[in-house]
Amino acid sequence: MIAYIIAQCNSSKQLKVTDILKFDWDNEHKEDTTITQEDVTRLKAKATSIAKTLNTK
C-alpha cells in the first residue's frame, strides 16, 4: 500500500491499486474445478491401495 501511495503522489494520472499490486487471485480467469466420476473412481482406488499398504505393515 505504501508503494501505491508513493506512486500515486508522483503520478499525473489516477492509478488503481491493481496497477501496482497484482495477485494471482485478481485474474478473472476461473479454472474448472468440477470433479468427474472418473476422478472419484481413481481416487477411491488409490485410497484403497494406500490403506492396504498401511495395513500390511
PDB file of N, CA, C and O in Angstrom:
ATOM      1  N   MET A   1       0.826  -1.186   0.000  1.00  0.00           N
ATOM      2  CA  MET A   1       0.000   0.000   0.000  1.00  0.00           C
ATOM      3  C   MET A   1       0.875   1.257   0.000  1.00  0.00           C
ATOM      4  O   MET A   1       0.521   2.259  -0.620  1.00  0.00           O
ATOM      5  N   ILE A   2       2.002   1.204   0.686  1.00  0.00           N
ATOM      6  CA  ILE A   2       2.895   2.357   0.701  1.00  0.00           C
ATOM      7  C   ILE A   2       3.419   2.637  -0.705  1.00  0.00           C
ATOM      8  O   ILE A   2       3.523   3.792  -1.119  1.00  0.00           O
ATOM      9  N   ALA A   3       3.748   1.570  -1.436  1.00  0.00           N
ATOM     10  CA  ALA A   3       4.225   1.731  -2.811  1.00  0.00           C
ATOM     11  C   ALA A   3       3.151   2.392  -3.679  1.00  0.00           C
ATOM     12  O   ALA A   3       3.458   3.237  -4.520  1.00  0.00           O
ATOM     13  N   TYR A   4       1.891   2.002  -3.469  1.00  0.00           N
ATOM     14  CA  TYR A   4       0.784   2.595  -4.218  1.00  0.00           C
ATOM     15  C   TYR A   4       0.653   4.081  -3.902  1.00  0.00           C
ATOM     16  O   TYR A   4       0.480   4.893  -4.811  1.00  0.00           O
ATOM     17  N   ILE A   5       0.733   4.442  -2.639  1.00  0.00           N
ATOM     18  CA  ILE A   5       0.585   5.847  -2.235  1.00  0.00           C
ATOM     19  C   ILE A   5       1.713   6.689  -2.812  1.00  0.00           C
ATOM     20  O   ILE A   5       1.476   7.792  -3.307  1.00  0.00           O
ATOM     21  N   ILE A   6       2.932   6.180  -2.752  1.00  0.00           N
ATOM     22  CA  ILE A   6       4.075   6.913  -3.306  1.00  0.00           C
ATOM     23  C   ILE A   6       3.933   7.067  -4.814  1.00  0.00           C
ATOM     24  O   ILE A   6       4.185   8.143  -5.355  1.00  0.00           O
ATOM     25  N   ALA A   7       3.532   6.003  -5.493  1.00  0.00           N
ATOM     26  CA  ALA A   7       3.360   6.067  -6.944  1.00  0.00           C
ATOM     27  C   ALA A   7       2.251   7.042  -7.310  1.00  0.00           C
ATOM     28  O   ALA A   7       2.383   7.792  -8.278  1.00  0.00           O
ATOM     29  N   GLN A   8       1.163   7.043  -6.550  1.00  0.00           N
ATOM     30  CA  GLN A   8       0.052   7.951  -6.843  1.00  0.00           C
ATOM     31  C   GLN A   8       0.463   9.406  -6.640  1.00  0.00           C
ATOM     32  O   GLN A   8       0.066  10.275  -7.416  1.00  0.00           O
ATOM     33  N   CYS A   9       1.255   9.679  -5.603  1.00  0.00           N
ATOM     34  CA  CYS A   9       1.718  11.049  -5.343  1.00  0.00           C
ATOM     35  C   CYS A   9       2.614  11.563  -6.466  1.00  0.00           C
ATOM     36  O   CYS A   9       2.638  12.760  -6.753  1.00  0.00           O
ATOM     37  N   ASN A  10       3.343  10.657  -7.092  1.00  0.00           N
ATOM     38  CA  ASN A  10       4.286  11.049  -8.136  1.00  0.00           C
ATOM     39  C   ASN A  10       3.739  10.860  -9.542  1.00  0.00           C
ATOM     40  O   ASN A  10       4.477  11.014 -10.515  1.00  0.00           O
ATOM     41  N   SER A  11       2.469  10.533  -9.666  1.00  0.00           N
ATOM     42  CA  SER A  11       1.869  10.298 -10.976  1.00  0.00           C
ATOM     43  C   SER A  11       0.890  11.423 -11.313  1.00  0.00           C
ATOM     44  O   SER A  11       0.205  11.960 -10.443  1.00  0.00           O
ATOM     45  N   SER A  12       0.848  11.757 -12.583  1.00  0.00           N
ATOM     46  CA  SER A  12      -0.091  12.796 -13.009  1.00  0.00           C
ATOM     47  C   SER A  12      -1.453  12.208 -13.373  1.00  0.00           C
ATOM     48  O   SER A  12      -2.414  12.954 -13.560  1.00  0.00           O
ATOM     49  N   LYS A  13      -1.549  10.888 -13.474  1.00  0.00           N
ATOM     50  CA  LYS A  13      -2.838  10.259 -13.779  1.00  0.00           C
ATOM     51  C   LYS A  13      -3.305   9.437 -12.589  1.00  0.00           C
ATOM     52  O   LYS A  13      -2.517   9.085 -11.711  1.00  0.00           O
ATOM     53  N   GLN A  14      -4.592   9.137 -12.571  1.00  0.00           N
ATOM     54  CA  GLN A  14      -5.184   8.374 -11.480  1.00  0.00           C
ATOM     55  C   GLN A  14      -4.792   6.903 -11.613  1.00  0.00           C
ATOM     56  O   GLN A  14      -5.037   6.290 -12.653  1.00  0.00           O
ATOM     57  N   LEU A  15      -4.193   6.339 -10.585  1.00  0.00           N
ATOM     58  CA  LEU A  15      -3.803   4.939 -10.567  1.00  0.00           C
ATOM     59  C   LEU A  15      -4.784   4.121  -9.740  1.00  0.00           C
ATOM     60  O   LEU A  15      -5.446   4.639  -8.841  1.00  0.00           O
ATOM     61  N   LYS A  16      -4.863   2.853 -10.056  1.00  0.00           N
ATOM     62  CA  LYS A  16      -5.630   1.914  -9.242  1.00  0.00           C
ATOM     63  C   LYS A  16      -4.636   1.066  -8.467  1.00  0.00           C
ATOM     64  O   LYS A  16      -3.483   0.926  -8.875  1.00  0.00           O
ATOM     65  N   VAL A  17      -5.073   0.504  -7.362  1.00  0.00           N
ATOM     66  CA  VAL A  17      -4.194  -0.347  -6.566  1.00  0.00           C
ATOM     67  C   VAL A  17      -3.695  -1.520  -7.402  1.00  0.00           C
ATOM     68  O   VAL A  17      -2.554  -1.957  -7.249  1.00  0.00           O
ATOM     69  N   THR A  18      -4.548  -2.027  -8.282  1.00  0.00           N
ATOM     70  CA  THR A  18      -4.155  -3.181  -9.102  1.00  0.00           C
ATOM     71  C   THR A  18      -3.102  -2.817 -10.145  1.00  0.00           C
ATOM     72  O   THR A  18      -2.489  -3.711 -10.729  1.00  0.00           O
ATOM     73  N   ASP A  19      -2.879  -1.524 -10.393  1.00  0.00           N
ATOM     74  CA  ASP A  19      -1.789  -1.125 -11.275  1.00  0.00           C
ATOM     75  C   ASP A  19      -0.437  -1.387 -10.619  1.00  0.00           C
ATOM     76  O   ASP A  19       0.556  -1.618 -11.309  1.00  0.00           O
ATOM     77  N   ILE A  20      -0.399  -1.354  -9.312  1.00  0.00           N
ATOM     78  CA  ILE A  20       0.837  -1.549  -8.561  1.00  0.00           C
ATOM     79  C   ILE A  20       0.916  -2.966  -8.000  1.00  0.00           C
ATOM     80  O   ILE A  20       1.938  -3.639  -8.139  1.00  0.00           O
ATOM     81  N   LEU A  21      -0.158  -3.412  -7.370  1.00  0.00           N
ATOM     82  CA  LEU A  21      -0.196  -4.716  -6.718  1.00  0.00           C
ATOM     83  C   LEU A  21      -1.067  -5.677  -7.510  1.00  0.00           C
ATOM     84  O   LEU A  21      -2.277  -5.477  -7.614  1.00  0.00           O
ATOM     85  N   LYS A  22      -0.464  -6.714  -8.068  1.00  0.00           N
ATOM     86  CA  LYS A  22      -1.232  -7.717  -8.801  1.00  0.00           C
ATOM     87  C   LYS A  22      -1.024  -9.069  -8.138  1.00  0.00           C
ATOM     88  O   LYS A  22       0.106  -9.484  -7.879  1.00  0.00           O
ATOM     89  N   PHE A  23      -2.124  -9.743  -7.870  1.00  0.00           N
ATOM     90  CA  PHE A  23      -2.088 -11.056  -7.254  1.00  0.00           C
ATOM     91  C   PHE A  23      -2.722 -12.066  -8.194  1.00  0.00           C
ATOM     92  O   PHE A  23      -3.484 -11.695  -9.087  1.00  0.00           O
ATOM     93  N   ASP A  24      -2.409 -13.344  -7.997  1.00  0.00           N
ATOM     94  CA  ASP A  24      -2.954 -14.397  -8.845  1.00  0.00           C
ATOM     95  C   ASP A  24      -4.476 -14.435  -8.787  1.00  0.00           C
ATOM     96  O   ASP A  24      -5.133 -14.727  -9.786  1.00  0.00           O
ATOM     97  N   TRP A  25      -5.032 -14.140  -7.621  1.00  0.00           N
ATOM     98  CA  TRP A  25      -6.486 -14.229  -7.477  1.00  0.00           C
ATOM     99  C   TRP A  25      -7.213 -13.023  -8.075  1.00  0.00           C
ATOM    100  O   TRP A  25      -8.444 -13.005  -8.110  1.00  0.00           O
ATOM    101  N   ASP A  26      -6.474 -12.019  -8.543  1.00  0.00           N
ATOM    102  CA  ASP A  26      -7.097 -10.871  -9.195  1.00  0.00           C
ATOM    103  C   ASP A  26      -7.520 -11.179 -10.627  1.00  0.00           C
ATOM    104  O   ASP A  26      -8.350 -10.470 -11.196  1.00  0.00           O
ATOM    105  N   ASN A  27      -6.957 -12.224 -11.207  1.00  0.00           N
ATOM    106  CA  ASN A  27      -7.315 -12.588 -12.578  1.00  0.00           C
ATOM    107  C   ASN A  27      -8.746 -13.087 -12.623  1.00  0.00           C
ATOM    108  O   ASN A  27      -9.195 -13.798 -11.724  1.00  0.00           O
ATOM    109  N   GLU A  28      -9.448 -12.714 -13.660  1.00  0.00           N
ATOM    110  CA  GLU A  28     -10.847 -13.123 -13.788  1.00  0.00           C
ATOM    111  C   GLU A  28     -10.969 -14.524 -14.357  1.00  0.00           C
ATOM    112  O   GLU A  28     -12.061 -15.092 -14.370  1.00  0.00           O
ATOM    113  N   HIS A  29      -9.867 -15.093 -14.829  1.00  0.00           N
ATOM    114  CA  HIS A  29      -9.885 -16.435 -15.395  1.00  0.00           C
ATOM    115  C   HIS A  29     -10.115 -17.460 -14.291  1.00  0.00           C
ATOM    116  O   HIS A  29      -9.287 -17.603 -13.391  1.00  0.00           O
ATOM    117  N   LYS A  30     -11.214 -18.158 -14.357  1.00  0.00           N
ATOM    118  CA  LYS A  30     -11.556 -19.175 -13.362  1.00  0.00           C
ATOM    119  C   LYS A  30     -11.311 -20.554 -13.979  1.00  0.00           C
ATOM    120  O   LYS A  30     -11.758 -20.841 -15.090  1.00  0.00           O
ATOM    121  N   GLU A  31     -10.599 -21.393 -13.245  1.00  0.00           N
ATOM    122  CA  GLU A  31     -10.358 -22.746 -13.717  1.00  0.00           C
ATOM    123  C   GLU A  31     -11.537 -23.639 -13.349  1.00  0.00           C
ATOM    124  O   GLU A  31     -12.221 -23.414 -12.350  1.00  0.00           O
ATOM    125  N   ASP A  32     -11.757 -24.652 -14.175  1.00  0.00           N
ATOM    126  CA  ASP A  32     -12.830 -25.600 -13.916  1.00  0.00           C
ATOM    127  C   ASP A  32     -12.405 -26.532 -12.781  1.00  0.00           C
ATOM    128  O   ASP A  32     -11.403 -27.237 -12.900  1.00  0.00           O
ATOM    129  N   THR A  33     -13.146 -26.536 -11.706  1.00  0.00           N
ATOM    130  CA  THR A  33     -12.794 -27.351 -10.548  1.00  0.00           C
ATOM    131  C   THR A  33     -13.814 -28.452 -10.281  1.00  0.00           C
ATOM    132  O   THR A  33     -13.881 -28.969  -9.165  1.00  0.00           O
ATOM    133  N   THR A  34     -14.598 -28.814 -11.271  1.00  0.00           N
ATOM    134  CA  THR A  34     -15.576 -29.872 -11.077  1.00  0.00           C
ATOM    135  C   THR A  34     -14.869 -31.223 -11.011  1.00  0.00           C
ATOM    136  O   THR A  34     -13.851 -31.441 -11.669  1.00  0.00           O
ATOM    137  N   ILE A  35     -15.420 -32.115 -10.215  1.00  0.00           N
ATOM    138  CA  ILE A  35     -14.866 -33.447 -10.047  1.00  0.00           C
ATOM    139  C   ILE A  35     -15.728 -34.419 -10.836  1.00  0.00           C
ATOM    140  O   ILE A  35     -16.940 -34.500 -10.636  1.00  0.00           O
ATOM    141  N   THR A  36     -15.092 -35.149 -11.725  1.00  0.00           N
ATOM    142  CA  THR A  36     -15.823 -36.107 -12.549  1.00  0.00           C
ATOM    143  C   THR A  36     -15.924 -37.443 -11.820  1.00  0.00           C
ATOM    144  O   THR A  36     -15.226 -37.686 -10.835  1.00  0.00           O
ATOM    145  N   GLN A  37     -16.790 -38.285 -12.314  1.00  0.00           N
ATOM    146  CA  GLN A  37     -16.945 -39.625 -11.741  1.00  0.00           C
ATOM    147  C   GLN A  37     -15.653 -40.417 -11.933  1.00  0.00           C
ATOM    148  O   GLN A  37     -15.307 -41.252 -11.097  1.00  0.00           O
ATOM    149  N   GLU A  38     -14.952 -40.164 -13.011  1.00  0.00           N
ATOM    150  CA  GLU A  38     -13.664 -40.822 -13.262  1.00  0.00           C
ATOM    151  C   GLU A  38     -12.642 -40.443 -12.176  1.00  0.00           C
ATOM    152  O   GLU A  38     -11.869 -41.287 -11.722  1.00  0.00           O
ATOM    153  N   ASP A  39     -12.648 -39.184 -11.773  1.00  0.00           N
ATOM    154  CA  ASP A  39     -11.756 -38.737 -10.695  1.00  0.00           C
ATOM    155  C   ASP A  39     -12.097 -39.446  -9.383  1.00  0.00           C
ATOM    156  O   ASP A  39     -11.202 -39.879  -8.657  1.00  0.00           O
ATOM    157  N   VAL A  40     -13.376 -39.561  -9.086  1.00  0.00           N
ATOM    158  CA  VAL A  40     -13.818 -40.212  -7.852  1.00  0.00           C
ATOM    159  C   VAL A  40     -13.367 -41.669  -7.847  1.00  0.00           C
ATOM    160  O   VAL A  40     -12.848 -42.156  -6.842  1.00  0.00           O
ATOM    161  N   THR A  41     -13.561 -42.362  -8.959  1.00  0.00           N
ATOM    162  CA  THR A  41     -13.163 -43.768  -9.064  1.00  0.00           C
ATOM    163  C   THR A  41     -11.658 -43.922  -8.905  1.00  0.00           C
ATOM    164  O   THR A  41     -11.200 -44.817  -8.195  1.00  0.00           O
ATOM    165  N   ARG A  42     -10.890 -43.065  -9.553  1.00  0.00           N
ATOM    166  CA  ARG A  42      -9.431 -43.125  -9.485  1.00  0.00           C
ATOM    167  C   ARG A  42      -8.942 -42.877  -8.061  1.00  0.00           C
ATOM    168  O   ARG A  42      -8.057 -43.582  -7.578  1.00  0.00           O
ATOM    169  N   LEU A  43      -9.510 -41.887  -7.391  1.00  0.00           N
ATOM    170  CA  LEU A  43      -9.084 -41.569  -6.036  1.00  0.00           C
ATOM    171  C   LEU A  43      -9.494 -42.644  -5.026  1.00  0.00           C
ATOM    172  O   LEU A  43      -8.764 -42.905  -4.070  1.00  0.00           O
ATOM    173  N   LYS A  44     -10.657 -43.269  -5.234  1.00  0.00           N
ATOM    174  CA  LYS A  44     -11.071 -44.371  -4.359  1.00  0.00           C
ATOM    175  C   LYS A  44     -10.111 -45.542  -4.489  1.00  0.00           C
ATOM    176  O   LYS A  44      -9.730 -46.152  -3.489  1.00  0.00           O
ATOM    177  N   ALA A  45      -9.718 -45.860  -5.723  1.00  0.00           N
ATOM    178  CA  ALA A  45      -8.777 -46.956  -5.952  1.00  0.00           C
ATOM    179  C   ALA A  45      -7.420 -46.643  -5.312  1.00  0.00           C
ATOM    180  O   ALA A  45      -6.791 -47.526  -4.728  1.00  0.00           O
ATOM    181  N   LYS A  46      -6.979 -45.421  -5.419  1.00  0.00           N
ATOM    182  CA  LYS A  46      -5.707 -45.024  -4.814  1.00  0.00           C
ATOM    183  C   LYS A  46      -5.791 -45.100  -3.287  1.00  0.00           C
ATOM    184  O   LYS A  46      -4.850 -45.566  -2.645  1.00  0.00           O
ATOM    185  N   ALA A  47      -6.898 -44.652  -2.701  1.00  0.00           N
ATOM    186  CA  ALA A  47      -7.076 -44.708  -1.251  1.00  0.00           C
ATOM    187  C   ALA A  47      -7.105 -46.154  -0.772  1.00  0.00           C
ATOM    188  O   ALA A  47      -6.531 -46.470   0.270  1.00  0.00           O
ATOM    189  N   THR A  48      -7.754 -47.017  -1.502  1.00  0.00           N
ATOM    190  CA  THR A  48      -7.797 -48.435  -1.143  1.00  0.00           C
ATOM    191  C   THR A  48      -6.406 -49.042  -1.201  1.00  0.00           C
ATOM    192  O   THR A  48      -6.026 -49.819  -0.325  1.00  0.00           O
ATOM    193  N   SER A  49      -5.659 -48.696  -2.214  1.00  0.00           N
ATOM    194  CA  SER A  49      -4.291 -49.204  -2.372  1.00  0.00           C
ATOM    195  C   SER A  49      -3.410 -48.734  -1.202  1.00  0.00           C
ATOM    196  O   SER A  49      -2.628 -49.519  -0.665  1.00  0.00           O
ATOM    197  N   ILE A  50      -3.529 -47.497  -0.817  1.00  0.00           N
ATOM    198  CA  ILE A  50      -2.746 -46.963   0.297  1.00  0.00           C
ATOM    199  C   ILE A  50      -3.166 -47.628   1.613  1.00  0.00           C
ATOM    200  O   ILE A  50      -2.318 -47.953   2.444  1.00  0.00           O
ATOM    201  N   ALA A  51      -4.455 -47.826   1.798  1.00  0.00           N
ATOM    202  CA  ALA A  51      -4.954 -48.466   3.017  1.00  0.00           C
ATOM    203  C   ALA A  51      -4.423 -49.901   3.125  1.00  0.00           C
ATOM    204  O   ALA A  51      -4.043 -50.339   4.211  1.00  0.00           O
ATOM    205  N   LYS A  52      -4.395 -50.635   2.000  1.00  0.00           N
ATOM    206  CA  LYS A  52      -3.873 -51.996   2.009  1.00  0.00           C
ATOM    207  C   LYS A  52      -2.395 -52.000   2.349  1.00  0.00           C
ATOM    208  O   LYS A  52      -1.930 -52.863   3.093  1.00  0.00           O
ATOM    209  N   THR A  53      -1.656 -51.048   1.812  1.00  0.00           N
ATOM    210  CA  THR A  53      -0.226 -50.948   2.082  1.00  0.00           C
ATOM    211  C   THR A  53       0.029 -50.659   3.561  1.00  0.00           C
ATOM    212  O   THR A  53       0.926 -51.250   4.163  1.00  0.00           O
ATOM    213  N   LEU A  54      -0.740 -49.771   4.135  1.00  0.00           N
ATOM    214  CA  LEU A  54      -0.557 -49.414   5.546  1.00  0.00           C
ATOM    215  C   LEU A  54      -0.979 -50.535   6.490  1.00  0.00           C
ATOM    216  O   LEU A  54      -0.400 -50.684   7.565  1.00  0.00           O
ATOM    217  N   ASN A  55      -1.980 -51.323   6.104  1.00  0.00           N
ATOM    218  CA  ASN A  55      -2.485 -52.394   6.957  1.00  0.00           C
ATOM    219  C   ASN A  55      -1.592 -53.627   6.936  1.00  0.00           C
ATOM    220  O   ASN A  55      -1.679 -54.449   7.849  1.00  0.00           O
ATOM    221  N   THR A  56      -0.741 -53.785   5.934  1.00  0.00           N
ATOM    222  CA  THR A  56       0.110 -54.971   5.845  1.00  0.00           C
ATOM    223  C   THR A  56       1.392 -54.805   6.646  1.00  0.00           C
ATOM    224  O   THR A  56       2.103 -55.784   6.872  1.00  0.00           O
ATOM    225  N   LYS A  57       1.696 -53.610   7.072  1.00  0.00           N
ATOM    226  CA  LYS A  57       2.941 -53.383   7.804  1.00  0.00           C
ATOM    227  C   LYS A  57       2.741 -53.466   9.281  1.00  0.00           C
ATOM    228  O   LYS A  57       3.693 -53.298  10.043  1.00  0.00           O
TER     229      LYS A  57
END
